[in-house]
Amino acid sequence: MAKQITPSTKLYAIFGKPVSHSISPLIHNMLLNEFGIDAVYLAFEISDIKKGVEAIRALGIKGASITIPFKEDIIKYLDEIDDTAIKIGAVNTVINKNGHLWGCNTDCDGATKPLKEATGSLEGKQVYIIGAGGAARAVAFGVKKELGKLIIVNRSKDKGQSLAKEVEAEFLPLELFNGSTHLSSSRNRDYPIDIIINTTSVGMNPNIDESPVNPEIFNKNMVVMDIVYNPLKTKMLKDAQSSGCKIVDGLSMFIYQGAAQFELFTGIKAPHQLMRDIALTQLMR
Ligand code: ATR
């Protein structure tokens, strides 16, 4: 945050419910301070996103992060939506351009950028996404944008098939995926698994002994990513690492989407490592 609050100090915000555990204020204020920007970033736990958008307009809030449960609802109250966010059906970032509110989604690239760092281009890679909720949608569009070959794996058939259809991916029931260790052995030649991404909350604190993936599926050629970052190394990531997989933790996605937001807010590229260090000090508490 700004070192000194003055009448010209600008306001950025996060709207969600709940937001009490969010580490976004800590990270954004640290970045604002680091770059000497005269602004603060505050968290607002609200019940009605329509009123949140009215507040952005009334108070001249320069930019906002939007989190659960408002990412879909907010769309109808904004003036313009970026094409990718329209496809995903969710906005996680609002920029106030002199009263014109523009919404976009940084979750999508936030997921694929750390993956690309771990594995290079996603083009042609067989990417299995576990889950078919809002988070899965954003990640799925990101993978499609990078020309990955996508397979949606989900517990419930209806939800899984419907997302798969929408993103032109195959669908595989979770039960079958987990039962089919042959995927990673004999069938592996026909259907290699290059990347597995968990987008469900399975394994999140306090259920730290749970994993959505049968550990027998992992082999050393795979990259395995979790979007859960609490704990930082989930059971799924531990299992994957034991099998020699490269792993990408959920904090990476969080940092990349936040860095993209900061760049949209201020035009300044955010230092990922510094953001990660700050986030870790908070998460380790
Ligand atoms: P979000 O918007 O945060 O992604 P969501 O819309 O509730 O959350 O979606 C959660 C996803 O996690 C769903 O795909 C859900 O599977 P179902 O469609 O079968 O409900 C999946 N999920 C949640 N808990 C799960 C569990 N214990 N095992 C397997 N999948 C689970």
Boltz pocket constraint, residues with backbone or C-beta under 6 A from the ligand:
constraints:
  - pocket:
      binder: B
      contacts: [[A, 130], [A, 131], [A, 132], [A, 133], [A, 134], [A, 135], [A, 136], [A, 154], [A, 155], [A, 156], [A, 157], [A, 159], [A, 160], [A, 174], [A, 199], [A, 200], [A, 201], [A, 202], [A, 212]]
      max_distance: 6.0
